[in-house]
Amino acid sequence: MPAIGITGGISTGKSTFCDCLREIVPAAKFFDADLVARSLAELPEVKQEILAQFGGDVFSPDGDLNRPKLRANSQMPLEEKIKRADHVVWNDGDRATLMEQAKELAALWQEQSWKKS
C-alpha cells in the first residue's frame, strides 16, 4: 500500500485533511504523529526533560502536561520552543536513542492501525 505523508505547521488543517481522506479511503490506515507525541510526553523520562527545558509551570498539579500553558509560555520565542521540544523528543540525535524511539513509534503505529481498522 502506498504511504502518504501530510506535513504542515500548527493549525494548518492536517487533521481536517486526514479526516477527509478517511472518508474517501476508509480502508486506509493512518499514523497520527500527534497522538504518538502525546503518548511519548507521558513517559517519565520525557516528562523530566520537559520539566528541565520548560519548567514546572507547564504541568498541572496532577503532573499532566498542560499544552496550552506550554504554547502560551511567553518567556520563550516559538523557534526556541520548537528547538527545545525537538531536543526532548530526539535527544540531539543520539543514534541508539533514535533507534529505540523508531521502534517505539513503529509499535505504537501498529497498535494504532489495528484500532482504526
C-alpha positions in Angstrom: 0.0 0.0 0.0 1.4 3.4 -0.8 2.3 5.8 2.0 1.4 9.5 2.0 2.9 12.0 4.5 0.9 15.0 5.5 3.0 17.8 6.9 2.5 21.4 7.9 2.7 23.9 10.7 0.4 24.2 13.7 -3.3 24.7 12.8 -2.8 24.3 9.1 -5.5 21.7 8.6 -3.6 18.5 8.6 -6.1 16.7 10.8 -9.0 18.0 8.9 -7.4 16.9 5.6 -6.8 13.4 7.1 -10.4 13.2 8.2 -11.5 13.9 4.6 -9.1 11.2 3.4 -10.6 8.7 5.9 -14.0 9.3 4.4 -12.7 8.9 0.8 -10.5 5.9 1.5 -12.0 4.1 4.6 -9.7 1.1 4.2 -6.5 3.2 4.6 -4.5 3.1 7.8 -3.4 6.3 9.3 -0.4 7.1 11.6 -1.2 10.0 13.8 2.1 11.5 14.9 0.3 14.0 17.2 -1.2 11.0 19.1 2.2 9.4 19.3 3.8 12.6 20.5 1.2 12.9 23.3 1.9 9.3 24.3 5.6 9.9 24.4 5.0 13.0 26.6 3.6 10.7 29.2 6.8 8.7 29.6 8.6 9.6 32.9 11.9 10.4 31.3 10.3 12.7 28.7 8.4 14.5 31.5 11.7 15.0 33.3 13.2 16.5 30.2 10.2 18.7 29.6 10.5 19.9 33.2 14.2 20.7 32.6 13.6 22.5 29.4 10.3 24.4 30.1 9.9 24.5 33.9 7.2 23.1 36.2 4.5 25.6 35.3 3.7 23.6 32.1 2.4 20.7 34.3 -0.9 20.5 36.1 -0.9 19.8 39.9 -1.6 16.2 38.9 1.5 16.0 36.8 -0.2 16.1 33.4 1.4 18.2 30.6 -0.6 21.4 30.2 -0.2 22.0 26.5 -2.0 25.4 26.4 0.4 26.7 29.1 3.4 25.2 27.1 2.2 27.0 24.0 1.5 30.2 25.8 4.8 30.4 27.6 5.6 34.0 26.6 9.1 33.9 28.0 10.4 32.0 25.0 10.0 32.7 21.3 8.3 30.0 19.2 11.5 29.0 17.4 13.2 28.3 20.8 10.2 26.3 22.0 10.4 24.1 18.8 14.2 23.7 19.2 13.8 22.6 22.9 10.9 20.3 22.1 12.9 18.6 19.3 15.7 18.2 21.8 13.3 16.5 24.3 11.9 14.1 21.6 15.1 13.4 19.7 17.8 13.8 22.3 20.1 15.7 20.0 20.3 12.8 17.5 21.8 10.1 19.8 21.7 7.2 17.4 20.8 4.5 20.0 18.1 6.7 21.4 16.7 7.4 17.9 16.6 3.7 17.1 14.7 2.9 20.3 12.3 5.8 19.5 11.8 4.5 16.0 10.9 1.1 17.4 8.5 2.6 19.9 6.9 4.7 17.1 6.5 1.6 14.9 5.0 -0.4 17.7 2.6 2.5 18.5 1.7 2.8 14.8 0.9 -0.9 14.6 -1.2 -0.7 17.8 -3.0 2.4 16.5 -3.6 1.0 13.0 -5.3 -2.0 14.5 -7.6 0.3 16.5 -8.5 2.3 13.3 -9.2 -0.8 11.1 
